[in-house]
Amino acid sequence: MRISNRIMADHIKANLSKQSSQLMKTQLKLASGKEINKPSDDPVGMGKVLDYRTTLSTIDQYRDNILDAKTRVEFTEAILDQAQDMIRQAKNIASNPDTESKVALAQEIDNIREQVLGLANSKYGTNYIFSGHVTDTAPFDTAAPYAYNGDNGSHQVIVGEGITIPIETDGEQIFIEGADNLFAVLDSLESTLLADPFDRTAVQAHVDPLTRIDDQIQLVRSNLSFDYLRLERTETFWYNMSNSVETMRADVEDVDITKTAIDMQVQQTAYEVLLATSASVIQPTLVDFLG
């Protein structure tokens, strides 16, 4: 009789422990929102989750690279837009020089040169934007002959495994066309305006090199627009991919809140019933044992 009671008590204790453990596990899932809270919960599932997380981290890095590159392109575009406006102002002055205003016009050209030179030596963050790979060096000297100090490198944006999108950052290919250095051309235009006697034809001769440089900058801007479009398309691809991978991760790792809440309620009820039943069974047998 005593052995039978002991076996019954052990069996009840084991069932209570099992039910309690299951209930606690379900409560933890509901509290954490995770189906897998430790590797032993589901070793295979945890391996998948870790792979998904690694993939998502890599995608996030690509998306960060693209976002920074888009901002860089927008910044570069704004600079070149301002530069073109000033070059066209200089072209207008060279096209229709006014002898009586030549001193004022020469001063305006001087101002334009200084402003465009400042734009050409702009920084994006802490790096010079038009120096190619030599980002710690100002691309152009601020005095004649306005030599270019950078290289012909482009900014390479890593947008995927083994995939890069180059962004034009070579100031020489932007502000110098053949033998025509924009800043030297503006320098010459200023000097020609101040020459005595005034030579209208010599002043107007500056229109062609300014036009060539303007056209060259427009071509660079067209290329930047194409680069921006590629960045946006790649960004959309990674956005969709990230959502897909996140869905797969969630399917493995995240709990179904509604289902888990119902499971917990069922387990809680089962545990309480088992507890009450156990008490009613153990109590008489204990009395019998003591009697």
C-alpha positions in Angstrom: 0.0 0.0 0.0 2.8 2.4 0.9 4.7 1.5 -2.3 1.6 2.1 -4.3 1.0 5.5 -2.7 4.7 6.5 -3.2 4.5 5.6 -6.9 1.2 7.5 -7.2 2.8 10.6 -5.5 5.9 10.4 -7.7 3.7 10.1 -10.8 1.6 13.1 -9.7 4.7 15.1 -8.9 6.2 14.3 -12.4 3.0 15.4 -14.1 2.9 18.6 -12.1 6.5 19.4 -12.9 6.0 18.7 -16.6 2.8 20.8 -16.8 4.5 23.6 -14.8 7.6 23.6 -17.0 5.4 23.7 -20.1 3.4 26.6 -18.7 6.5 28.6 -17.8 7.9 28.0 -21.2 4.7 29.3 -22.8 4.7 32.3 -20.5 8.3 33.1 -21.4 7.4 33.0 -25.1 4.5 35.3 -24.6 6.6 37.8 -22.5 9.6 37.8 -24.9 7.6 37.5 -28.1 10.0 34.9 -29.3 9.4 31.2 -30.1 13.0 30.5 -29.5 14.6 32.0 -26.4 17.7 29.7 -26.2 19.4 27.3 -28.7 18.1 24.2 -26.9 14.5 25.3 -27.6 15.0 24.6 -31.3 18.7 24.0 -32.5 17.8 23.9 -36.2 15.5 26.9 -35.9 18.1 28.9 -34.0 20.6 28.2 -36.8 18.2 29.5 -39.3 17.5 32.6 -37.2 21.2 33.4 -36.9 21.6 33.1 -40.7 18.6 35.4 -41.2 20.1 37.9 -38.8 23.4 37.9 -40.5 21.7 38.4 -43.9 19.7 41.3 -42.5 22.8 42.9 -41.0 24.5 42.7 -44.4 21.5 44.2 -46.2 21.3 47.0 -43.6 25.0 47.8 -44.4 24.3 48.0 -48.1 21.3 50.2 -47.5 23.3 52.5 -45.3 26.0 52.7 -48.1 23.3 53.5 -50.6 21.7 56.2 -48.4 25.0 57.9 -47.9 25.8 57.7 -51.6 22.5 59.2 -52.5 23.1 62.1 -50.1 26.6 62.5 -51.6 25.2 62.7 -55.1 22.5 65.2 -54.1 25.2 67.3 -52.5 27.4 67.1 -55.6 24.5 67.9 -57.8 23.7 71.0 -55.8 27.4 72.2 -56.1 27.5 71.6 -59.8 24.2 73.4 -60.3 25.6 76.5 -58.5 28.8 76.2 -60.5 26.9 76.1 -63.8 24.8 79.2 -62.8 28.0 81.1 -62.2 29.7 79.9 -65.4 26.7 81.0 -67.4 26.9 84.4 -65.7 30.5 84.7 -66.8 29.5 83.6 -70.4 26.9 86.4 -70.5 29.5 88.9 -69.5 31.9 87.6 -72.1 29.3 87.6 -74.8 28.1 91.2 -74.3 31.0 93.1 -72.7 30.2 96.7 -71.8 33.2 99.0 -72.1 31.9 101.5 -69.7 31.3 98.8 -67.0 34.4 96.8 -67.6 35.9 97.4 -64.2 32.7 96.3 -62.4 32.4 93.4 -64.8 36.0 92.4 -64.1 35.2 92.5 -60.3 32.1 90.3 -60.9 34.3 87.8 -62.8 36.8 87.8 -59.9 33.9 87.1 -57.5 32.6 84.3 -59.7 36.0 82.7 -59.9 36.5 82.7 -56.1 33.0 81.3 -55.5 33.4 78.5 -58.1 36.8 77.7 -56.7 35.3 77.4 -53.3 32.6 75.1 -54.7 35.3 73.0 -56.4 37.1 72.6 -53.1 34.0 71.7 -51.2 34.0 68.9 -48.6 31.5 66.2 -48.0 31.8 65.6 -44.3 35.5 65.7 -43.6 36.6 64.7 -47.2 37.1 66.8 -50.3 34.5 65.7 -52.8 36.3 66.4 -56.1 39.8 65.1 -55.3 39.2 61.6 -56.5 40.8 59.2 -54.0 43.0 62.0 -52.4 40.2 63.1 -50.2 42.4 64.8 -47.6 43.8 67.2 -50.1 42.0 70.3 -51.6 41.6 69.4 -55.3 42.6 72.9 -56.7 45.2 75.4 -55.7 43.6 78.8 -54.9 46.1 80.7 -57.0 47.2 80.6 -60.6 47.7 78.3 -62.4 45.1 76.6 -60.2 46.7 73.2 -60.5 44.7 70.0 -59.8 46.0 68.1 -56.8 43.8 65.1 -56.8 43.7 61.9 -59.0 41.2 60.4 -61.4 39.6 58.1 -58.9 35.9 57.7 -58.3 34.0 57.1 -55.1 33.1 53.4 -55.1 29.8 52.5 -53.4 29.5 48.9 -52.3 25.9 48.0 -52.9 26.1 44.2 -52.9 28.5 41.3 -52.7 31.1 42.2 -55.4 28.9 45.0 -56.7 29.9 48.6 -56.7 28.5 51.8 -58.2 31.2 54.4 -59.0 30.3 58.1 -58.3 32.3 60.7 -60.3 34.6 62.6 -58.0 37.4 63.6 -60.4 37.6 67.4 -60.3 39.9 67.5 -63.3 37.2 65.8 -65.5 34.7 68.3 -64.2 36.4 71.7 -64.1 39.1 71.3 -66.7 38.2 70.6 -70.4 41.3 69.8 -72.5 43.7 72.7 -72.1 41.0 74.9 -70.6 41.1 75.2 -66.8 37.9 76.9 -65.7 39.7 79.1 -63.1 42.5 80.1 -65.5 39.8 80.9 -68.1 38.0 83.2 -65.6 41.4 84.7 -64.6 42.1 85.5 -68.2 38.6 86.9 -68.8 39.1 89.3 -65.8 42.5 90.4 -67.1 41.1 90.9 -70.7 38.2 93.0 -69.4 40.7 95.3 -67.7 43.1 95.5 -70.6 43.8 98.9 -72.2 42.9 99.3 -75.0 39.7 97.3 -74.5 39.5 94.4 -77.0 35.9 93.2 -77.3 36.9 90.2 -79.6 39.4 89.0 -77.1 36.8 89.2 -74.3 34.3 87.3 -76.4 36.9 84.6 -77.2 36.3 83.3 -73.6 32.8 82.2 -74.5 33.8 79.0 -76.3 36.0 77.6 -73.5 33.4 78.5 -70.9 30.8 76.8 -73.0 32.9 73.6 -73.4 33.4 73.4 -69.6 29.7 74.1 -69.0 28.8 71.3 -71.4 31.3 69.0 -69.6 29.7 69.7 -66.3 26.3 69.1 -67.7 27.5 65.7 -68.9 28.8 64.9 -65.4 25.4 65.8 -64.0 23.7 63.5 -66.4 25.9 60.7 -65.3 25.2 61.5 -61.7 21.5 61.4 -62.4 22.0 57.9 -63.9 24.0 56.9 -60.9 21.3 58.1 -58.6 18.7 56.1 -60.5 20.8 53.0 -60.1 21.2 53.6 -56.4 17.4 54.0 -56.0 16.7 50.8 -57.9 19.3 48.9 -55.8 17.8 50.5 -52.7 14.3 49.2 -53.7 15.7 45.7 -54.3 17.3 45.5 -50.9 14.2 47.0 -49.2 12.1 44.2 -50.7 14.7 41.6 -49.9 15.0 42.8 -46.3 11.2 42.5 -45.9 11.3 38.9 -47.3 14.1 37.8 -45.0 12.5 39.5 -42.0 9.3 37.6 -42.7 11.2 34.3 -42.9 13.0 35.1 -39.6 9.8 36.0 -37.9 8.1 32.8 -39.1 10.8 30.9 -37.2 11.6 33.0 -34.2 8.5 35.1 -33.4 5.5 33.8 -31.6 1.9 33.9 -32.8 0.6 36.1 -30.0 -3.0 35.0 -30.3 -2.2 31.3 -30.5 0.3 31.4 -27.7 -2.1 33.3 -25.4 -4.7 30.7 -26.0 -2.1 27.9 -25.4 -1.1 29.5 -22.1 -4.7 29.8 -21.0 -5.3 26.1 -21.8 -2.1 25.1 -20.0 -2.9 27.2 -17.0 -6.3 25.6 -16.7 -4.9 22.1 -17.1 -2.3 22.9 -14.5 -4.9 24.1 -12.0 -7.1 21.0 -12.7 -4.1 18.7 -12.2 -3.1 20.5 -9.0 -6.7 20.2 -7.6 -7.0 16.6 -8.6 -3.6 15.8 -7.2 -4.6 17.4 -3.8 -7.8 15.3 -3.7 -5.9 12.1 -4.5 -2.9 12.6 -2.2 -4.8 13.8 0.8 -6.9 10.6 1.4 -3.9 8.3 0.7 -1.9 10.3 3.2 -4.6 9.8 5.8 -4.7 6.1 5.0 -1.0 5.9 5.3 -0.9 7.7 8.7 -3.9 5.6 9.9 
